Amino acid sequence: MIALDRACITAAHWTEEQYLDAFDRSGVERLVLAAETLPSAASDEANAEATGIEARSLQGFMVAQHVAAEWELENIVVAPSARRQGLGQKLLDALLAAARETSSSSVFLEVRESNASARSFYEKAGFKQTGRRKSYYADPAEDAVVYRATPVPR
């Protein structure tokens, strides 16, 4: 997950500790989903047979936390080679389904102001801009735009 995060310039770039915390079962309720490719080419299958390791490739992931009556999309990353193929939508749809199943009132997120493609993606999914967080991001310093979906879209 860290390698994919670092390969995507617009990702939130979490620390290793933040990723480990996402899997900590003693704290906040979280939903962590990963999407990977499975071996499909004969060479991949032969390599997997020879090494005992399947040639899988992480294509995307999502981390969200459930607090009270709402969900926060904390991080979503899709590999550049897997973009515009519906993977991000599938990850987001899984979060929205979890929100509906838990009778949550909303889902919210922050996104870099300059990330026009992500902002467009969220707006098409029914999220509305509700605020701004000054200098929320570092490297480079940038404002975050806050989006919220209320009620949770289907």
N, C-alpha and C positions, 0 to 999 in steps of 0.2 A: 504494500500500500504506500509505503514511504517512497519507494522508487517511482511509482506512477505519479504520486503527488509532485515529486521534484521534476518529473519530465513534462509537467503541464504548467506553463507559465502563469496561468490565471487561477490555479488552485490556491487554497488558503494556506498551504505550507505549514502543516502542523508539525510539532516536535514528536520525537519518538515516544516521549512520555504521554503526550495527548492521545496518540494512537493506542497505547497500552491502556490508558484510562477508558477508552471507548469499549474495551472488552472486560472491564472490571464489573463484576456482577453485584458488588456490594453497595453501589451508589445509585445514581440516577438510572431510571429505566431507559435503555437505548435500543435502537434498531440499527443494526449494521448489516448491510448487504454487499456482496461482492459478485461481480459478473466476470466470468472468465471463459476463454475459448477452450475447447477440448481438442485433442489431437484428431486431425481429419485426414491429413496427407499420409500416404504409405510410409514416407520417410520418418514422419513424426511417430507413427505407431511402431516402426522398427526400432527407432531410438528408444522409445519407452520400454519396449520389450528387452532390449539389450542392457539398459541401465536400471530398469525397475522403477523408473520415474516417468510419470506421464508428462508430456510436453504441454503444460497448461500455460496460459498467458492471461494475466489480470487485465481486463479491458475497462473496468470501471468499478466504482464503489460509492456507497452512500452511508453517512452516519447521521442519525437524528436522535434527539432526546425528547422524552415525554415528561413534561412538568405540569402538574395540575391538569387543567383542561385544554392544554395546547401542546403542540409539537414544535420543536425547532429543528429545521434542517441545518445541521452544523457543517457538513462538508459533503460535497458531491463532486466526483472527478471522473471524467471519461477520457480514455486515451485518445490522442489526436487521430490515430488510425481508425478509431471506432465511432467517431463523431458523425452526426447527421444520419444515423442508421436506426434511431429509435431507442438506443440503450439508456440514455439519460431520461427519456420519457418513462421507460419501464421502471427505472429506479424511483423516480418521483411518484409514479402511480402506486408503487408498493407503499410508499410513505403515506400517501393520501388514503389508501385503503386501511392502513393501520390507524390513522386518525379517525376515520369513520367507525371502525370496529371498537374503538375506545371512547366513542361518543365525544370526541374532542371538539372544541368550538372553533379552533383555528390552527393553521400552520404558518410559521413565520421563518424568515431567513434574512441574512445580510449578503450583499454581493458588492464587489468592487464597482465603483461608479463607472470606470472605463470599460467594464466587461459587457459591451453592448449585446453580444450574442446570448449571454446568460440572461441578461435582463429581458430581452425579447422572448426567450424561452419561458421564463417564469410568467411574464405577462400573458402569453398565449395560453398558459396553463390555468389562468384565472387569478393570479396573484396581483395585488394592487400595491403601489408604492405608498408607504405609510409614514416614512421618516428618513432620517439621515443621521449617521454617526460620524462626526468630524474626526479625521485622521485615525480611523479605526484600524486600517491595515498598515503594515510596515513593509519595507523592501519591495516596492517603493511606498512611501507614505501616501495614503489615499483615503478618501471618505468611503464609507459603506452606505449603500442605499438599502433601506429596510423594506421588505415586502411581506404582505400578509394575505392569506386566503381565508376569508370568513364569509359565509360558511365554507366548510371544506368541500371543494369541487369534486364532482364525480367524473 
